[in-house]
């Protein structure tokens, strides 16, 4: 984002968020759900694991 004087792109914050969630020991399945990595999920994760918004918010609040 040269016009704003930043050396980083908005996508970089995604990497930071994922790293912080992992460091906070958030379950990898929750991290995938939070950031929308459905393509990287197993069939079990995609079809059978249903996490409600409250559970995902609790995971996010760990950071």
PDB file of N, CA, C and O in Angstrom:
ATOM      1  N   UNK A   1       0.844  -1.166   0.000  1.00  0.00           N
ATOM      2  CA  UNK A   1       0.000   0.000   0.000  1.00  0.00           C
ATOM      3  C   UNK A   1       0.892   1.232   0.000  1.00  0.00           C
ATOM      4  O   UNK A   1       0.943   1.992   0.967  1.00  0.00           O
ATOM      5  N   UNK A   2       1.561   1.397  -1.063  1.00  0.00           N
ATOM      6  CA  UNK A   2       2.528   2.474  -1.187  1.00  0.00           C
ATOM      7  C   UNK A   2       1.905   3.848  -0.987  1.00  0.00           C
ATOM      8  O   UNK A   2       2.522   4.732  -0.393  1.00  0.00           O
ATOM      9  N   UNK A   3       0.679   4.031  -1.483  1.00  0.00           N
ATOM     10  CA  UNK A   3       0.041   5.341  -1.384  1.00  0.00           C
ATOM     11  C   UNK A   3      -0.212   5.760   0.064  1.00  0.00           C
ATOM     12  O   UNK A   3      -0.318   6.953   0.352  1.00  0.00           O
ATOM     13  N   UNK A   4      -0.311   4.797   0.972  1.00  0.00           N
ATOM     14  CA  UNK A   4      -0.528   5.103   2.376  1.00  0.00           C
ATOM     15  C   UNK A   4       0.763   5.047   3.185  1.00  0.00           C
ATOM     16  O   UNK A   4       0.762   5.338   4.381  1.00  0.00           O
ATOM     17  N   UNK A   5       1.851   4.680   2.543  1.00  0.00           N
ATOM     18  CA  UNK A   5       3.132   4.616   3.224  1.00  0.00           C
ATOM     19  C   UNK A   5       3.344   3.355   4.045  1.00  0.00           C
ATOM     20  O   UNK A   5       4.213   3.327   4.917  1.00  0.00           O
ATOM     21  N   UNK A   6       2.561   2.306   3.781  1.00  0.00           N
ATOM     22  CA  UNK A   6       2.714   1.042   4.502  1.00  0.00           C
ATOM     23  C   UNK A   6       3.610   0.099   3.719  1.00  0.00           C
ATOM     24  O   UNK A   6       3.597   0.086   2.488  1.00  0.00           O
ATOM     25  N   UNK A   7       4.394  -0.696   4.457  1.00  0.00           N
ATOM     26  CA  UNK A   7       5.218  -1.721   3.819  1.00  0.00           C
ATOM     27  C   UNK A   7       4.474  -3.049   3.714  1.00  0.00           C
ATOM     28  O   UNK A   7       4.967  -3.982   3.080  1.00  0.00           O
ATOM     29  N   UNK A   8       3.312  -3.144   4.317  1.00  0.00           N
ATOM     30  CA  UNK A   8       2.573  -4.396   4.357  1.00  0.00           C
ATOM     31  C   UNK A   8       1.248  -4.256   3.624  1.00  0.00           C
ATOM     32  O   UNK A   8       0.700  -3.163   3.475  1.00  0.00           O
ATOM     33  N   UNK A   9       0.760  -5.392   3.178  1.00  0.00           N
ATOM     34  CA  UNK A   9      -0.531  -5.447   2.506  1.00  0.00           C
ATOM     35  C   UNK A   9      -1.590  -5.911   3.522  1.00  0.00           C
ATOM     36  O   UNK A   9      -1.242  -6.545   4.518  1.00  0.00           O
ATOM     37  N   UNK A  10      -2.860  -5.608   3.289  1.00  0.00           N
ATOM     38  CA  UNK A  10      -3.910  -6.055   4.207  1.00  0.00           C
ATOM     39  C   UNK A  10      -3.886  -7.566   4.443  1.00  0.00           C
ATOM     40  O   UNK A  10      -4.215  -8.031   5.534  1.00  0.00           O
ATOM     41  N   UNK A  11      -3.497  -8.331   3.423  1.00  0.00           N
ATOM     42  CA  UNK A  11      -3.440  -9.791   3.557  1.00  0.00           C
ATOM     43  C   UNK A  11      -2.447 -10.213   4.647  1.00  0.00           C
ATOM     44  O   UNK A  11      -2.597 -11.280   5.242  1.00  0.00           O
ATOM     45  N   UNK A  12      -1.438  -9.381   4.907  1.00  0.00           N
ATOM     46  CA  UNK A  12      -0.452  -9.693   5.950  1.00  0.00           C
ATOM     47  C   UNK A  12      -1.114  -9.821   7.320  1.00  0.00           C
ATOM     48  O   UNK A  12      -0.659 -10.602   8.155  1.00  0.00           O
ATOM     49  N   UNK A  13      -2.175  -9.068   7.556  1.00  0.00           N
ATOM     50  CA  UNK A  13      -2.850  -9.155   8.852  1.00  0.00           C
ATOM     51  C   UNK A  13      -3.492 -10.529   9.040  1.00  0.00           C
ATOM     52  O   UNK A  13      -3.637 -11.005  10.166  1.00  0.00           O
ATOM     53  N   UNK A  14      -3.870 -11.154   7.943  1.00  0.00           N
ATOM     54  CA  UNK A  14      -4.430 -12.506   7.990  1.00  0.00           C
ATOM     55  C   UNK A  14      -3.380 -13.473   8.533  1.00  0.00           C
ATOM     56  O   UNK A  14      -3.681 -14.309   9.384  1.00  0.00           O
ATOM     57  N   UNK A  15      -2.154 -13.356   8.039  1.00  0.00           N
ATOM     58  CA  UNK A  15      -1.061 -14.215   8.507  1.00  0.00           C
ATOM     59  C   UNK A  15      -0.795 -13.977   9.993  1.00  0.00           C
ATOM     60  O   UNK A  15      -0.583 -14.918  10.757  1.00  0.00           O
ATOM     61  N   UNK A  16      -0.811 -12.716  10.384  1.00  0.00           N
ATOM     62  CA  UNK A  16      -0.588 -12.372  11.790  1.00  0.00           C
ATOM     63  C   UNK A  16      -1.684 -12.965  12.662  1.00  0.00           C
ATOM     64  O   UNK A  16      -1.402 -13.535  13.715  1.00  0.00           O
ATOM     65  N   UNK A  17      -2.924 -12.834  12.231  1.00  0.00           N
ATOM     66  CA  UNK A  17      -4.059 -13.364  12.988  1.00  0.00           C
ATOM     67  C   UNK A  17      -3.933 -14.874  13.153  1.00  0.00           C
ATOM     68  O   UNK A  17      -4.114 -15.390  14.256  1.00  0.00           O
ATOM     69  N   UNK A  18      -3.626 -15.585  12.079  1.00  0.00           N
ATOM     70  CA  UNK A  18      -3.498 -17.041  12.141  1.00  0.00           C
ATOM     71  C   UNK A  18      -2.356 -17.431  13.075  1.00  0.00           C
ATOM     72  O   UNK A  18      -2.487 -18.375  13.854  1.00  0.00           O
ATOM     73  N   UNK A  19      -1.254 -16.719  13.002  1.00  0.00           N
ATOM     74  CA  UNK A  19      -0.121 -17.001  13.882  1.00  0.00           C
ATOM     75  C   UNK A  19      -0.490 -16.779  15.340  1.00  0.00           C
ATOM     76  O   UNK A  19      -0.151 -17.585  16.206  1.00  0.00           O
ATOM     77  N   UNK A  20      -1.188 -15.680  15.606  1.00  0.00           N
ATOM     78  CA  UNK A  20      -1.578 -15.378  16.986  1.00  0.00           C
ATOM     79  C   UNK A  20      -2.566 -16.416  17.525  1.00  0.00           C
ATOM     80  O   UNK A  20      -2.477 -16.807  18.689  1.00  0.00           O
ATOM     81  N   UNK A  21      -3.498 -16.859  16.692  1.00  0.00           N
ATOM     82  CA  UNK A  21      -4.447 -17.889  17.112  1.00  0.00           C
ATOM     83  C   UNK A  21      -3.708 -19.192  17.427  1.00  0.00           C
ATOM     84  O   UNK A  21      -4.010 -19.857  18.418  1.00  0.00           O
ATOM     85  N   UNK A  22      -2.748 -19.547  16.587  1.00  0.00           N
ATOM     86  CA  UNK A  22      -1.971 -20.769  16.826  1.00  0.00           C
ATOM     87  C   UNK A  22      -1.163 -20.655  18.116  1.00  0.00           C
ATOM     88  O   UNK A  22      -1.094 -21.605  18.896  1.00  0.00           O
ATOM     89  N   UNK A  23      -0.551 -19.491  18.339  1.00  0.00           N
ATOM     90  CA  UNK A  23       0.229 -19.277  19.560  1.00  0.00           C
ATOM     91  C   UNK A  23      -0.658 -19.325  20.810  1.00  0.00           C
ATOM     92  O   UNK A  23      -0.193 -19.666  21.897  1.00  0.00           O
ATOM     93  N   UNK A  24      -1.937 -18.979  20.642  1.00  0.00           N
ATOM     94  CA  UNK A  24      -2.886 -19.024  21.760  1.00  0.00           C
ATOM     95  C   UNK A  24      -3.489 -20.424  21.920  1.00  0.00           C
ATOM     96  O   UNK A  24      -4.413 -20.624  22.708  1.00  0.00           O
ATOM     97  N   UNK A  25      -2.962 -21.378  21.170  1.00  0.00           N
ATOM     98  CA  UNK A  25      -3.375 -22.780  21.231  1.00  0.00           C
ATOM     99  C   UNK A  25      -4.833 -22.994  20.838  1.00  0.00           C
ATOM    100  O   UNK A  25      -5.518 -23.858  21.386  1.00  0.00           O
ATOM    101  N   UNK A  26      -5.299 -22.189  19.873  1.00  0.00           N
ATOM    102  CA  UNK A  26      -6.642 -22.386  19.337  1.00  0.00           C
ATOM    103  C   UNK A  26      -6.602 -23.613  18.427  1.00  0.00           C
ATOM    104  O   UNK A  26      -5.666 -23.784  17.647  1.00  0.00           O
ATOM    105  N   UNK A  27      -7.603 -24.448  18.529  1.00  0.00           N
ATOM    106  CA  UNK A  27      -7.690 -25.666  17.733  1.00  0.00           C
ATOM    107  C   UNK A  27      -7.576 -25.333  16.236  1.00  0.00           C
ATOM    108  O   UNK A  27      -8.232 -24.407  15.759  1.00  0.00           O
ATOM    109  N   UNK A  28      -6.749 -26.083  15.496  1.00  0.00           N
ATOM    110  CA  UNK A  28      -6.578 -25.818  14.062  1.00  0.00           C
ATOM    111  C   UNK A  28      -7.878 -25.815  13.260  1.00  0.00           C
ATOM    112  O   UNK A  28      -8.001 -25.056  12.299  1.00  0.00           O
ATOM    113  N   UNK A  29      -8.843 -26.641  13.631  1.00  0.00           N
ATOM    114  CA  UNK A  29     -10.134 -26.658  12.926  1.00  0.00           C
ATOM    115  C   UNK A  29     -10.835 -25.317  13.119  1.00  0.00           C
ATOM    116  O   UNK A  29     -11.421 -24.782  12.177  1.00  0.00           O
ATOM    117  N   UNK A  30     -10.780 -24.775  14.325  1.00  0.00           N
ATOM    118  CA  UNK A  30     -11.391 -23.462  14.575  1.00  0.00           C
ATOM    119  C   UNK A  30     -10.689 -22.383  13.767  1.00  0.00           C
ATOM    120  O   UNK A  30     -11.341 -21.501  13.207  1.00  0.00           O
ATOM    121  N   UNK A  31      -9.370 -22.448  13.703  1.00  0.00           N
ATOM    122  CA  UNK A  31      -8.620 -21.453  12.920  1.00  0.00           C
ATOM    123  C   UNK A  31      -9.070 -21.512  11.464  1.00  0.00           C
ATOM    124  O   UNK A  31      -9.316 -20.472  10.854  1.00  0.00           O
ATOM    125  N   UNK A  32      -9.180 -22.697  10.907  1.00  0.00           N
ATOM    126  CA  UNK A  32      -9.618 -22.841   9.512  1.00  0.00           C
ATOM    127  C   UNK A  32     -11.006 -22.244   9.309  1.00  0.00           C
ATOM    128  O   UNK A  32     -11.262 -21.569   8.311  1.00  0.00           O
ATOM    129  N   UNK A  33     -11.906 -22.501  10.272  1.00  0.00           N
ATOM    130  CA  UNK A  33     -13.261 -21.951  10.161  1.00  0.00           C
ATOM    131  C   UNK A  33     -13.241 -20.432  10.243  1.00  0.00           C
ATOM    132  O   UNK A  33     -13.941 -19.761   9.484  1.00  0.00           O
ATOM    133  N   UNK A  34     -12.447 -19.885  11.155  1.00  0.00           N
ATOM    134  CA  UNK A  34     -12.388 -18.436  11.346  1.00  0.00           C
ATOM    135  C   UNK A  34     -11.883 -17.742  10.091  1.00  0.00           C
ATOM    136  O   UNK A  34     -12.439 -16.722   9.685  1.00  0.00           O
ATOM    137  N   UNK A  35     -10.832 -18.281   9.467  1.00  0.00           N
ATOM    138  CA  UNK A  35     -10.226 -17.598   8.322  1.00  0.00           C
ATOM    139  C   UNK A  35     -10.753 -18.083   6.974  1.00  0.00           C
ATOM    140  O   UNK A  35     -10.360 -17.564   5.929  1.00  0.00           O
ATOM    141  N   UNK A  36     -11.649 -19.084   6.996  1.00  0.00           N
ATOM    142  CA  UNK A  36     -12.284 -19.517   5.754  1.00  0.00           C
ATOM    143  C   UNK A  36     -11.445 -20.426   4.888  1.00  0.00           C
ATOM    144  O   UNK A  36     -11.551 -20.373   3.663  1.00  0.00           O
ATOM    145  N   UNK A  37     -10.616 -21.259   5.488  1.00  0.00           N
ATOM    146  CA  UNK A  37      -9.805 -22.206   4.727  1.00  0.00           C
ATOM    147  C   UNK A  37     -10.557 -23.511   4.498  1.00  0.00           C
ATOM    148  O   UNK A  37     -10.057 -24.582   4.842  1.00  0.00           O
ATOM    149  N   UNK A  38     -11.734 -23.433   3.930  1.00  0.00           N
ATOM    150  CA  UNK A  38     -12.551 -24.633   3.758  1.00  0.00           C
ATOM    151  C   UNK A  38     -11.899 -25.635   2.811  1.00  0.00           C
ATOM    152  O   UNK A  38     -12.089 -26.842   2.962  1.00  0.00           O
ATOM    153  N   UNK A  39     -11.140 -25.151   1.844  1.00  0.00           N
ATOM    154  CA  UNK A  39     -10.476 -26.055   0.899  1.00  0.00           C
ATOM    155  C   UNK A  39      -9.415 -26.907   1.571  1.00  0.00           C
ATOM    156  O   UNK A  39      -9.112 -27.999   1.092  1.00  0.00           O
ATOM    157  N   UNK A  40      -8.846 -26.432   2.668  1.00  0.00           N
ATOM    158  CA  UNK A  40      -7.800 -27.168   3.379  1.00  0.00           C
ATOM    159  C   UNK A  40      -8.378 -28.100   4.432  1.00  0.00           C
ATOM    160  O   UNK A  40      -7.634 -28.803   5.114  1.00  0.00           O
ATOM    161  N   UNK A  41      -9.682 -28.111   4.568  1.00  0.00           N
ATOM    162  CA  UNK A  41     -10.320 -28.917   5.604  1.00  0.00           C
ATOM    163  C   UNK A  41     -10.584 -30.337   5.106  1.00  0.00           C
ATOM    164  O   UNK A  41     -10.809 -30.568   3.918  1.00  0.00           O
ATOM    165  N   UNK A  42     -10.549 -31.271   6.041  1.00  0.00           N
ATOM    166  CA  UNK A  42     -10.902 -32.642   5.706  1.00  0.00           C
ATOM    167  C   UNK A  42     -12.410 -32.729   5.522  1.00  0.00           C
ATOM    168  O   UNK A  42     -13.145 -31.807   5.877  1.00  0.00           O
ATOM    169  N   UNK A  43     -12.852 -33.822   4.976  1.00  0.00           N
ATOM    170  CA  UNK A  43     -14.295 -34.034   4.807  1.00  0.00           C
ATOM    171  C   UNK A  43     -14.998 -33.968   6.157  1.00  0.00           C
ATOM    172  O   UNK A  43     -16.067 -33.368   6.278  1.00  0.00           O
ATOM    173  N   UNK A  44     -14.405 -34.577   7.158  1.00  0.00           N
ATOM    174  CA  UNK A  44     -14.997 -34.554   8.500  1.00  0.00           C
ATOM    175  C   UNK A  44     -15.145 -33.134   9.005  1.00  0.00           C
ATOM    176  O   UNK A  44     -16.189 -32.766   9.543  1.00  0.00           O
ATOM    177  N   UNK A  45     -14.095 -32.330   8.832  1.00  0.00           N
ATOM    178  CA  UNK A  45     -14.139 -30.938   9.299  1.00  0.00           C
ATOM    179  C   UNK A  45     -15.211 -30.141   8.553  1.00  0.00           C
ATOM    180  O   UNK A  45     -15.937 -29.352   9.159  1.00  0.00           O
ATOM    181  N   UNK A  46     -15.308 -30.349   7.230  1.00  0.00           N
ATOM    182  CA  UNK A  46     -16.259 -29.590   6.421  1.00  0.00           C
ATOM    183  C   UNK A  46     -17.704 -29.995   6.691  1.00  0.00           C
ATOM    184  O   UNK A  46     -18.584 -29.137   6.764  1.00  0.00           O
ATOM    185  N   UNK A  47     -17.950 -31.273   6.838  1.00  0.00           N
ATOM    186  CA  UNK A  47     -19.317 -31.769   6.879  1.00  0.00           C
ATOM    187  C   UNK A  47     -19.844 -32.002   8.290  1.00  0.00           C
ATOM    188  O   UNK A  47     -21.003 -31.707   8.579  1.00  0.00           O
ATOM    189  N   UNK A  48     -19.005 -32.526   9.156  1.00  0.00           N
ATOM    190  CA  UNK A  48     -19.520 -33.001  10.432  1.00  0.00           C
ATOM    191  C   UNK A  48     -19.225 -32.114  11.635  1.00  0.00           C
ATOM    192  O   UNK A  48     -19.896 -32.229  12.661  1.00  0.00           O
ATOM    193  N   UNK A  49     -18.247 -31.244  11.531  1.00  0.00           N
ATOM    194  CA  UNK A  49     -17.928 -30.386  12.670  1.00  0.00           C
ATOM    195  C   UNK A  49     -18.610 -29.037  12.462  1.00  0.00           C
ATOM    196  O   UNK A  49     -18.299 -28.306  11.522  1.00  0.00           O
ATOM    197  N   UNK A  50     -19.536 -28.727  13.347  1.00  0.00           N
ATOM    198  CA  UNK A  50     -20.273 -27.468  13.274  1.00  0.00           C
ATOM    199  C   UNK A  50     -19.961 -26.653  14.526  1.00  0.00           C
ATOM    200  O   UNK A  50     -20.281 -27.059  15.643  1.00  0.00           O
ATOM    201  N   UNK A  51     -19.338 -25.506  14.321  1.00  0.00           N
ATOM    202  CA  UNK A  51     -18.979 -24.635  15.434  1.00  0.00           C
ATOM    203  C   UNK A  51     -19.868 -23.404  15.380  1.00  0.00           C
ATOM    204  O   UNK A  51     -19.994 -22.769  14.333  1.00  0.00           O
ATOM    205  N   UNK A  52     -20.480 -23.071  16.498  1.00  0.00           N
ATOM    206  CA  UNK A  52     -21.336 -21.893  16.504  1.00  0.00           C
ATOM    207  C   UNK A  52     -20.493 -20.624  16.630  1.00  0.00           C
ATOM    208  O   UNK A  52     -19.314 -20.676  16.981  1.00  0.00           O
ATOM    209  N   UNK A  53     -21.110 -19.508  16.344  1.00  0.00           N
ATOM    210  CA  UNK A  53     -20.414 -18.217  16.347  1.00  0.00           C
ATOM    211  C   UNK A  53     -19.831 -17.903  17.723  1.00  0.00           C
ATOM    212  O   UNK A  53     -18.730 -17.362  17.820  1.00  0.00           O
ATOM    213  N   UNK A  54     -20.558 -18.237  18.780  1.00  0.00           N
ATOM    214  CA  UNK A  54     -20.069 -17.966  20.136  1.00  0.00           C
ATOM    215  C   UNK A  54     -18.752 -18.698  20.385  1.00  0.00           C
ATOM    216  O   UNK A  54     -17.827 -18.121  20.956  1.00  0.00           O
ATOM    217  N   UNK A  55     -18.658 -19.945  19.969  1.00  0.00           N
ATOM    218  CA  UNK A  55     -17.431 -20.728  20.141  1.00  0.00           C
ATOM    219  C   UNK A  55     -16.279 -20.108  19.357  1.00  0.00           C
ATOM    220  O   UNK A  55     -15.158 -20.016  19.857  1.00  0.00           O
ATOM    221  N   UNK A  56     -16.561 -19.684  18.130  1.00  0.00           N
ATOM    222  CA  UNK A  56     -15.515 -19.056  17.310  1.00  0.00           C
ATOM    223  C   UNK A  56     -15.085 -17.724  17.904  1.00  0.00           C
ATOM    224  O   UNK A  56     -13.896 -17.405  17.884  1.00  0.00           O
ATOM    225  N   UNK A  57     -16.012 -16.942  18.430  1.00  0.00           N
ATOM    226  CA  UNK A  57     -15.664 -15.671  19.074  1.00  0.00           C
ATOM    227  C   UNK A  57     -14.804 -15.888  20.316  1.00  0.00           C
ATOM    228  O   UNK A  57     -13.870 -15.129  20.575  1.00  0.00           O
ATOM    229  N   UNK A  58     -15.123 -16.920  21.070  1.00  0.00           N
ATOM    230  CA  UNK A  58     -14.308 -17.240  22.242  1.00  0.00           C
ATOM    231  C   UNK A  58     -12.867 -17.562  21.818  1.00  0.00           C
ATOM    232  O   UNK A  58     -11.913 -17.174  22.493  1.00  0.00           O
ATOM    233  N   UNK A  59     -12.723 -18.266  20.707  1.00  0.00           N
ATOM    234  CA  UNK A  59     -11.381 -18.576  20.195  1.00  0.00           C
ATOM    235  C   UNK A  59     -10.652 -17.306  19.771  1.00  0.00           C
ATOM    236  O   UNK A  59      -9.472 -17.137  20.078  1.00  0.00           O
ATOM    237  N   UNK A  60     -11.346 -16.414  19.070  1.00  0.00           N
ATOM    238  CA  UNK A  60     -10.744 -15.153  18.634  1.00  0.00           C
ATOM    239  C   UNK A  60     -10.348 -14.301  19.830  1.00  0.00           C
ATOM    240  O   UNK A  60      -9.306 -13.647  19.812  1.00  0.00           O
ATOM    241  N   UNK A  61     -11.167 -14.308  20.857  1.00  0.00           N
ATOM    242  CA  UNK A  61     -10.878 -13.504  22.055  1.00  0.00           C
ATOM    243  C   UNK A  61      -9.677 -14.000  22.840  1.00  0.00           C
ATOM    244  O   UNK A  61      -9.236 -13.320  23.767  1.00  0.00           O
ATOM    245  N   UNK A  62      -9.141 -15.145  22.505  1.00  0.00           N
ATOM    246  CA  UNK A  62      -7.919 -15.623  23.154  1.00  0.00           C
ATOM    247  C   UNK A  62      -6.713 -14.779  22.767  1.00  0.00           C
ATOM    248  O   UNK A  62      -5.692 -14.775  23.455  1.00  0.00           O
ATOM    249  N   UNK A  63      -6.848 -14.064  21.655  1.00  0.00           N
ATOM    250  CA  UNK A  63      -5.731 -13.193  21.246  1.00  0.00           C
ATOM    251  C   UNK A  63      -6.079 -11.759  21.564  1.00  0.00           C
ATOM    252  O   UNK A  63      -5.282 -10.858  21.303  1.00  0.00           O
TER     253      UNK A  63
END
